[in-house]
Amino acid sequence: MVMILGLMLFSACMVINPPHTTPIPPTETKTVPVDENTTTTETKTGNEKAKDSVATSVPVKSWAKKDRYTISFVLPFSTDEGELLKLMGEDKITGYQPLASLEFYEGALIALDTLERLGIKLNIHVFNHLKDSLSTAMLLQKEEIKKSDVIIGPVFNESLKAAAAVAKNQEVYLVSPLSPSNMFTDSNKYFVMANPAITTQLSSMVDYVLDNHVAANFIVVYRSDKPAEVKIAEEFKAAFNAQKGSSAATLKEVNNFAGISSNINGGGNFVFIAGNDELYINGLIRDLSKIGRSSDITLIGLQNILSLESVSLDYFESLHFHYPTGYYVDQKLPQVKEFNAAFEARYATRPSDYAYRGYDVMMYFGTMLNTYGPDLSLSGGKVNPTLRYMMYPLEFKSVKNASGVIDHIENAKITILKYEDYRFQKAN
């Protein structure tokens, strides 16, 4: 891992400062230790952030456009398997993938090459970081990070909570690249979610069903003694109540297969299973597939179900499984094929979902900074000028609370996928 990380950091140095058409101050790139588990690649430049002044001559942050922007990556390149299991949140909503941070960053490096060709100038800092909140808070006090326009990472919820508070105080935009948790946004316009919140995903799922089945019969399955399942079920019910309107749709709550079978009606049954217990879910889906042969049943859920290896794909097919996702790559798209070829040529392996995400997140924020300036709350929802280069159309918008104050910024693009003909296809 040390050798891989060293090569990766060297690659970052190679793309940090593209050629310039106008003179800039000399740049010094070096690698310095932060602590025994943390390494920083930093770029020193005399082209510091412009500052406004007030009558008291106290410097304040400037949101004026610049010729060059600074992005810092705070990712856990060195971590053990136990920590990686919590990568996407305590509920393990989107599963586990080894070396996710490395693959995410490798994708971002290819995006940096593309941005360089587009003439977009960026300084890049890379920090290898562990998950505890204390080291996170200390790391974000470093001057290199304070002067950043955007921080990408951390990935663990514990670290994100600490980082979100510091970023809000320092007025630095912090992008949560993988976690779907919005538990610590707290009226924080500087907190940006690349992976939409579970509540947003569930709302999109309910909205999709109601658009196509006004008399849908929702059956929500969860165990009342499992807090994680109760939480997801409550969020699903909240989404249903907010969007039901005048439709004839109904929602029933059950905790076992007997409850499901007794509530199946003549048509338009949508069964949502809240939970991540493989044995429990596998049993429910197996029994559900049996009655699905004679009843109109559609299984809906979250992406975590895909990580349950014991669930047969035959069940997904027979139950027409649907789920919402904040990121989807269509392998038939030309830009995806081009990226795959470039990634394989550079790293001698096929890209993972994390590599695609790293590329698109880097492309999005690099171009939006360059086009609209450093205040991301003002560019949300505006046209992304490099959309044709991306593999998924990220759409960041401000989420406001009841008082009209920005609570956070979130990727609002949700794709509903359905399993049909033994492959996942777009349903919306």
C-alpha positions as CSV (number, residue, x, y, z in Angstrom):
1,M,0.0,0.0,0.0
2,V,2.8,2.4,0.8
3,M,4.3,2.0,-2.6
4,I,1.0,2.4,-4.3
5,L,0.2,5.5,-2.3
6,G,3.6,7.0,-3.1
7,L,3.1,6.4,-6.8
8,M,-0.3,8.0,-6.6
9,L,0.9,11.0,-4.8
10,F,3.7,11.4,-7.4
11,S,1.0,11.2,-10.1
12,A,-0.9,14.0,-8.3
13,C,2.2,16.2,-8.4
14,M,2.5,15.7,-12.1
15,V,-0.9,17.2,-12.8
16,I,-1.1,19.9,-10.1
17,N,0.2,22.8,-12.0
18,P,-0.6,22.8,-15.8
19,P,1.3,25.1,-18.2
20,H,0.3,28.8,-18.0
21,T,-0.1,31.4,-20.6
22,T,0.5,34.2,-18.1
23,P,3.4,34.4,-15.5
24,I,2.6,33.1,-12.0
25,P,4.8,33.0,-8.9
26,P,7.2,30.1,-8.5
27,T,5.6,26.9,-7.2
28,E,7.2,24.4,-4.8
29,T,5.7,20.9,-4.4
30,K,6.8,18.7,-1.6
31,T,5.6,15.8,0.6
32,V,5.6,16.4,4.3
33,P,4.5,14.1,7.2
34,V,1.6,15.2,9.2
35,D,1.7,12.4,11.7
36,E,2.6,8.7,11.6
37,N,-0.6,7.8,9.7
38,T,-0.9,10.9,7.5
39,T,0.9,12.2,4.5
40,T,0.3,15.5,2.8
41,T,1.1,16.5,-0.8
42,E,0.9,20.3,-0.8
43,T,1.4,23.0,-3.4
44,K,2.9,26.3,-2.3
45,T,2.1,29.2,-4.5
46,G,2.4,33.0,-4.1
47,N,-1.0,33.3,-5.8
48,E,-3.0,33.4,-2.6
49,K,-6.7,34.1,-2.2
50,A,-7.7,37.7,-2.7
51,K,-9.1,39.4,0.4
52,D,-11.5,42.2,0.9
53,S,-11.2,44.7,3.7
54,V,-13.6,46.6,5.9
55,A,-13.2,49.9,7.8
56,T,-11.4,48.1,10.6
57,S,-8.9,46.6,8.1
58,V,-9.9,43.1,9.4
59,P,-9.5,40.7,6.4
60,V,-12.6,38.9,5.3
61,K,-13.2,36.1,2.8
62,S,-13.5,37.1,-0.8
63,W,-15.9,35.3,-3.1
64,A,-14.5,37.0,-6.2
65,K,-13.5,34.8,-9.2
66,K,-9.9,33.9,-9.5
67,D,-7.5,32.6,-12.2
68,R,-6.7,29.5,-10.1
69,Y,-8.5,27.6,-7.4
70,T,-7.4,25.2,-4.7
71,I,-9.0,21.8,-4.0
72,S,-7.9,19.6,-1.1
73,F,-8.6,15.8,-0.9
74,V,-9.0,14.4,2.6
75,L,-9.3,10.6,2.1
76,P,-8.4,7.5,4.1
77,F,-5.8,5.9,1.8
78,S,-4.4,3.8,4.7
79,T,-7.1,2.0,6.6
80,D,-8.1,-1.5,7.8
81,E,-10.9,-3.6,6.7
82,G,-13.0,-2.9,9.7
83,E,-12.9,0.8,8.9
84,L,-13.7,0.3,5.3
85,L,-16.8,-1.7,6.3
86,K,-18.2,1.6,7.6
87,L,-17.2,3.6,4.6
88,M,-20.6,4.6,3.5
89,G,-22.2,5.1,6.9
90,E,-23.0,3.0,10.0
91,D,-26.0,1.5,8.2
92,K,-23.7,0.3,5.4
93,I,-26.3,1.6,2.9
94,T,-24.2,1.2,-0.2
95,G,-22.0,-1.7,0.8
96,Y,-18.2,-2.3,1.0
97,Q,-15.6,-1.9,-1.7
98,P,-11.8,-2.4,-0.9
99,L,-9.5,0.5,-1.7
100,A,-12.5,2.8,-2.4
101,S,-10.5,6.0,-1.6
102,L,-7.6,5.1,-3.9
103,E,-10.0,4.3,-6.7
104,F,-11.9,7.5,-6.2
105,Y,-8.7,9.5,-6.3
106,E,-7.4,7.6,-9.4
107,G,-10.6,8.7,-11.2
108,A,-10.1,12.3,-10.0
109,L,-6.6,12.3,-11.5
110,I,-7.9,11.5,-14.9
111,A,-10.4,14.3,-14.5
112,L,-7.5,16.6,-13.6
113,D,-5.9,15.7,-17.0
114,T,-9.1,16.6,-18.8
115,L,-9.4,19.9,-16.8
116,E,-5.8,20.8,-17.7
117,R,-6.6,20.3,-21.4
118,L,-9.6,22.6,-20.9
119,G,-7.4,25.3,-19.6
120,I,-8.7,25.2,-16.0
121,K,-6.0,25.9,-13.4
122,L,-6.1,24.2,-10.1
123,N,-3.8,23.6,-7.1
124,I,-4.3,20.2,-5.5
125,H,-3.5,19.1,-1.9
126,V,-3.8,15.5,-0.9
127,F,-4.1,14.4,2.7
128,N,-4.1,10.8,3.9
129,H,-6.4,10.8,6.9
130,L,-7.9,8.4,9.4
131,K,-11.5,8.5,10.7
132,D,-11.4,9.9,14.2
133,S,-13.0,13.3,14.8
134,L,-10.0,14.7,16.8
135,S,-7.5,14.2,13.9
136,T,-10.0,15.6,11.5
137,A,-10.5,18.8,13.4
138,M,-6.7,19.2,13.8
139,L,-6.1,18.5,10.1
140,L,-8.7,21.1,9.0
141,Q,-6.8,23.8,11.0
142,K,-3.8,23.5,8.6
143,E,-3.3,26.6,6.5
144,E,-3.3,24.7,3.3
145,I,-6.8,23.5,4.0
146,K,-8.0,26.8,5.3
147,K,-7.0,28.4,2.0
148,S,-8.8,25.8,-0.1
149,D,-11.8,26.7,-2.1
150,V,-13.2,23.1,-1.9
151,I,-12.4,20.1,0.4
152,I,-13.3,16.7,-1.0
153,G,-13.7,14.3,1.9
154,P,-13.6,12.8,4.5
155,V,-15.7,9.7,3.9
156,F,-16.5,8.4,7.3
157,N,-19.5,9.9,9.1
158,E,-17.6,10.5,12.4
159,S,-15.0,12.5,10.5
160,L,-17.6,14.3,8.4
161,K,-19.4,15.5,11.5
162,A,-16.2,17.1,12.8
163,A,-15.2,18.4,9.4
164,A,-18.6,20.0,8.6
165,A,-18.5,22.1,11.8
166,V,-14.9,23.3,11.0
167,A,-15.7,24.0,7.4
168,K,-18.8,26.0,8.3
169,N,-16.7,28.2,10.7
170,Q,-13.9,28.7,8.2
171,E,-16.3,29.2,5.2
172,V,-14.8,26.5,3.1
173,Y,-17.0,24.2,1.0
174,L,-16.7,20.6,2.1
175,V,-17.9,17.8,-0.3
176,S,-19.0,14.6,1.3
177,P,-18.1,12.3,-1.7
178,L,-19.7,9.0,-0.6
179,S,-21.8,9.1,2.5
180,P,-25.6,9.5,2.2
181,S,-25.9,10.8,5.7
182,N,-27.3,14.3,6.3
183,M,-27.5,14.0,10.1
184,F,-25.0,16.8,10.7
185,T,-25.8,19.5,8.1
186,D,-27.2,22.0,10.8
187,S,-28.0,25.0,8.5
188,N,-24.6,24.6,6.9
189,K,-24.5,25.9,3.3
190,Y,-20.8,24.8,3.2
191,F,-21.7,21.1,3.5
192,V,-22.2,19.5,0.0
193,M,-23.5,15.9,-0.5
194,A,-22.4,14.2,-3.7
195,N,-24.4,11.1,-2.7
196,P,-28.0,12.2,-2.1
197,A,-29.4,11.6,1.4
198,I,-31.5,8.5,2.0
199,T,-34.5,10.7,2.5
200,T,-34.0,12.2,-0.9
201,Q,-33.6,8.7,-2.5
202,L,-36.8,7.4,-0.8
203,S,-38.8,10.5,-1.9
204,S,-37.7,9.9,-5.5
205,M,-38.7,6.3,-5.2
206,V,-42.2,7.1,-3.9
207,D,-42.6,9.8,-6.4
208,Y,-41.7,7.5,-9.3
209,V,-44.2,4.8,-8.1
210,L,-47.1,7.3,-7.6
211,D,-46.5,8.8,-11.0
212,N,-47.0,5.4,-12.6
213,H,-49.5,3.8,-10.1
214,V,-51.9,6.3,-8.5
215,A,-53.5,3.5,-6.5
216,A,-50.3,1.8,-5.4
217,N,-50.4,-0.4,-2.3
218,F,-47.2,0.1,-0.4
219,I,-46.2,-2.5,2.2
220,V,-43.3,-1.5,4.4
221,V,-41.5,-4.3,6.2
222,Y,-39.4,-3.7,9.3
223,R,-38.7,-5.1,12.8
224,S,-39.7,-2.7,15.6
225,D,-36.8,-3.9,17.8
226,K,-34.2,-2.9,15.2
227,P,-33.5,0.9,15.4
228,A,-31.9,1.1,12.0
229,E,-34.9,-0.5,10.3
230,V,-37.3,1.7,12.2
231,K,-35.4,4.8,11.1
232,I,-35.5,3.8,7.4
233,A,-39.2,2.8,7.7
234,E,-40.1,6.2,9.3
235,E,-38.3,8.0,6.5
236,F,-40.2,6.0,3.9
237,K,-43.5,6.8,5.6
238,A,-42.6,10.5,5.8
239,A,-41.9,10.5,2.0
240,F,-45.2,8.7,1.3
241,N,-47.2,11.1,3.5
242,A,-45.6,14.1,1.8
243,Q,-46.3,13.0,-1.7
244,K,-49.5,11.0,-1.5
245,G,-51.7,14.0,-2.2
246,S,-55.1,13.1,-3.5
247,S,-54.0,9.8,-4.9
248,A,-55.7,6.5,-3.8
249,A,-52.4,5.0,-2.7
250,T,-52.2,3.2,0.6
251,L,-49.4,2.3,3.0
252,K,-49.3,-0.7,5.4
253,E,-46.7,-1.6,8.0
254,V,-45.7,-5.2,8.7
255,N,-42.9,-7.0,10.4
256,N,-42.8,-10.4,8.7
257,F,-43.8,-12.4,5.7
258,A,-47.2,-13.3,7.1
259,G,-48.0,-9.6,7.3
260,I,-46.9,-9.1,3.7
261,S,-49.0,-11.9,2.3
262,S,-52.2,-10.8,4.2
263,N,-51.9,-7.3,2.7
264,I,-51.4,-8.2,-0.9
265,N,-54.3,-7.0,-3.1
266,G,-55.3,-7.4,-6.7
267,G,-52.7,-5.2,-8.3
268,G,-50.0,-2.6,-7.8
269,N,-48.3,-4.0,-4.7
270,F,-45.0,-2.4,-3.9
271,V,-43.1,-4.1,-1.1
272,F,-40.3,-2.0,0.6
273,I,-37.9,-3.9,2.9
274,A,-36.1,-1.6,5.4
275,G,-32.9,-3.2,6.8
276,N,-29.5,-4.8,6.1
277,D,-29.8,-8.2,7.7
278,E,-28.9,-10.6,5.0
279,L,-30.5,-13.7,6.5
280,Y,-33.7,-11.8,7.3
281,I,-34.0,-10.1,3.9
282,N,-33.0,-13.2,1.9
283,G,-35.8,-15.2,3.6
284,L,-38.4,-12.5,3.0
285,I,-37.5,-12.2,-0.7
286,R,-37.4,-15.9,-1.2
287,D,-40.9,-16.3,0.2
288,L,-42.1,-13.2,-1.6
289,S,-41.0,-14.6,-5.0
290,K,-43.3,-17.6,-4.4
291,I,-46.5,-15.6,-4.1
292,G,-45.2,-13.2,-6.8
293,R,-45.9,-15.9,-9.4
294,S,-49.6,-15.3,-8.9
295,S,-49.7,-11.7,-7.6
296,D,-48.7,-8.3,-9.0
297,I,-45.7,-7.6,-6.7
298,T,-42.8,-5.2,-7.2
299,L,-39.9,-5.3,-4.8
300,I,-38.5,-1.8,-4.0
301,G,-35.6,-1.0,-1.8
302,L,-32.3,0.7,-1.3
303,Q,-28.9,-0.1,-3.0
304,N,-27.8,-2.1,0.1
305,I,-29.8,-5.1,-1.0
306,L,-27.4,-5.5,-3.9
307,S,-24.5,-6.2,-1.5
308,L,-26.3,-9.3,-0.1
309,E,-24.6,-12.1,-1.9
310,S,-27.1,-14.8,-1.0
311,V,-30.0,-13.1,-2.7
312,S,-30.5,-14.7,-6.1
313,L,-30.7,-12.6,-9.2
314,D,-33.7,-14.8,-10.2
315,Y,-35.6,-13.1,-7.3
316,F,-34.8,-9.6,-8.6
317,E,-36.0,-10.6,-12.0
318,S,-39.3,-12.2,-10.9
319,L,-40.1,-9.4,-8.4
320,H,-39.1,-6.6,-10.9
321,F,-36.7,-5.1,-8.3
322,H,-36.5,-1.3,-8.4
323,Y,-34.1,1.0,-6.4
324,P,-33.1,4.7,-6.4
325,T,-29.5,5.7,-6.8
326,G,-27.6,9.1,-6.8
327,Y,-25.1,7.7,-9.3
328,Y,-25.4,5.5,-12.3
329,V,-23.0,4.8,-15.2
330,D,-24.4,3.6,-18.5
331,Q,-21.7,1.5,-20.0
332,K,-23.0,2.1,-23.5
333,L,-22.2,5.9,-23.4
334,P,-19.2,7.0,-25.6
335,Q,-17.7,9.0,-22.7
336,V,-17.8,6.0,-20.5
337,K,-16.1,3.8,-23.0
338,E,-13.4,6.5,-23.5
339,F,-12.9,6.7,-19.7
340,N,-12.6,2.9,-19.4
341,A,-9.9,2.8,-22.0
342,A,-8.0,5.7,-20.4
343,F,-8.3,4.2,-16.9
344,E,-7.1,0.7,-18.1
345,A,-4.2,2.2,-20.0
346,R,-3.1,4.2,-16.9
347,Y,-3.7,1.8,-14.1
348,A,-3.9,-1.6,-15.8
349,T,-7.3,-2.5,-14.3
350,R,-10.9,-1.7,-15.0
351,P,-12.4,1.2,-13.1
352,S,-14.8,0.7,-10.3
353,D,-17.9,2.7,-9.4
354,Y,-15.7,4.7,-7.1
355,A,-13.4,5.7,-9.9
356,Y,-16.3,6.9,-12.0
357,R,-17.5,9.0,-9.0
358,G,-14.1,10.5,-8.4
359,Y,-13.9,11.5,-12.1
360,D,-17.3,13.2,-12.2
361,V,-17.0,14.9,-8.8
362,M,-13.6,16.4,-9.8
363,M,-15.0,17.4,-13.2
364,Y,-18.0,19.0,-11.7
365,F,-16.4,21.1,-9.1
366,G,-13.4,22.0,-11.2
367,T,-15.6,23.4,-14.0
368,M,-18.1,25.1,-11.7
369,L,-15.4,26.9,-9.8
370,N,-13.8,28.1,-13.0
371,T,-17.2,29.2,-14.6
372,Y,-19.1,30.7,-11.7
373,G,-16.6,31.4,-8.9
374,P,-15.9,30.0,-5.4
375,D,-19.4,30.4,-3.9
376,L,-21.0,27.1,-4.7
377,S,-24.3,28.1,-3.1
378,L,-24.8,30.5,-6.0
379,S,-23.9,28.1,-8.8
380,G,-26.2,25.3,-7.7
381,G,-28.7,24.4,-10.4
382,K,-26.8,26.4,-13.0
383,V,-25.7,24.8,-16.3
384,N,-22.6,22.6,-16.1
385,P,-20.5,23.6,-19.1
386,T,-18.6,20.3,-19.2
387,L,-21.6,18.0,-18.8
388,R,-20.7,16.2,-22.0
389,Y,-17.4,15.0,-20.4
390,M,-19.1,13.5,-17.4
391,M,-20.5,10.0,-17.1
392,Y,-23.5,11.0,-14.9
393,P,-25.3,14.4,-14.8
394,L,-24.7,15.6,-11.2
395,E,-27.1,18.3,-10.3
396,F,-26.3,20.1,-7.0
397,K,-29.0,22.3,-5.5
398,S,-29.5,24.1,-2.1
399,V,-31.7,22.3,0.4
400,K,-33.5,24.8,2.6
401,N,-35.1,24.4,6.1
402,A,-38.5,25.6,7.1
403,S,-37.1,29.0,7.7
404,G,-35.8,29.3,4.2
405,V,-32.2,29.0,5.3
406,I,-29.8,26.8,3.3
407,D,-29.4,23.6,5.3
408,H,-26.9,22.0,2.9
409,I,-26.2,21.5,-0.8
410,E,-27.1,18.1,-2.3
411,N,-26.9,16.2,-5.5
412,A,-30.6,16.2,-6.6
413,K,-30.1,13.8,-9.6
414,I,-31.8,10.5,-8.7
415,T,-32.0,7.6,-11.2
416,I,-34.5,4.8,-10.6
417,L,-33.1,1.5,-11.8
418,K,-35.1,-1.7,-12.5
419,Y,-33.9,-5.2,-12.9
420,E,-35.3,-6.5,-16.2
421,D,-34.0,-9.1,-18.6
422,Y,-31.3,-9.9,-16.0
423,R,-29.7,-6.5,-16.0
424,F,-30.3,-3.1,-14.5
425,Q,-31.9,-0.5,-16.7
426,K,-33.1,3.0,-16.2
427,A,-36.8,3.3,-15.3
428,N,-37.2,7.0,-15.2
